[in-house]
Amino acid sequence: MHTLAGAFALDAVSDLERAEFSRHLEQCESCAQEVAELRATAARLGAAMAEEPPPEFKDRVLAAMHATRQLPPRTRPVAERHRRSGRAPRWAVVVTAAAAVAGLAAGGVFGGIALTQQQELQTAQTRLDQAKQRYEPVAALLAAPDAKTAHGEAPTGGGVTVILSKSLNRVMVMDAGLPAQPGGKVYEAWLITGSAAPRSAGVIAASGDGGLVVADGIGSTDHLAVSLEQAGGSPSGAPTDVLMSMPVPA
C-alpha cells in the first residue's frame, strides 16, 4: 500500500485504489507527509515549467478542430474485452501518471487538450493565467541563486518548510504535515525581527490549495512563527495562539 503514494499524489489511481489508500492515509503519518511533499513538488515543477502560449495558438487549435475528422470508437471482440476487464496493466498506470505530470507542468489546465469549443479554450486560458499569477513568485523563489531552506517541527506534529531569498526579499512558508484543525481554524505565519512586533506573512493555504504562503518585504527578519487563528487570520493583527517559532535561514 505504501508504494501507491506517488500515483495517489498525481491522481493516477483507480477509484478502488483511491478509496483504499485514503483510508490508509488516516493511519500512516509517513505516507500522508510523503503525499503532501510530492504534491507540493509537482506544483513547483508545474509553475517552473509554465509557459505563455503563443498568440497564434488559439487560431491554430480552432482551425485544427474544424478541419480534423474524428475517428470512430475502436472496438475489440467480446472475448478479448472480457479478458481485459480486470485490473489495469502496470503500463497503463505509468502512462496515466506521466499524463498527470504533464498536466501539472502546463499549469493544470491542458491535461487533455481535447478542446471542442471556443468557450473551453477561453476557460483554459483563464485558468492558466490564474495559475501563472499564483505560482510565478514561487518559481522565482525556487530559482533564486541565494535561496536557502530550513525546516521546523511543531509540538503538535508536522511542521513547516521555509525557503528564503535575500536578493528577492521574499520568503515562502509551506505546510509540512501540520494537522488539520477543527472549527475552520487556520495557521498563520509571522515574521519577527529582533524585539519588534511580529508582522503577518499571511494565512497558510489549506493543503488542497497548495499548502503554502509567499510574502515579500522580509527585510532583516531573523525568526518565523506560526500561530493558530480563526478563519481568515488573526483579528487583532497579532499572533493569538503561537504554535511554534524557528530561526529563518541565514
Disulfide bonds with the S-S distance in Angstrom:
none
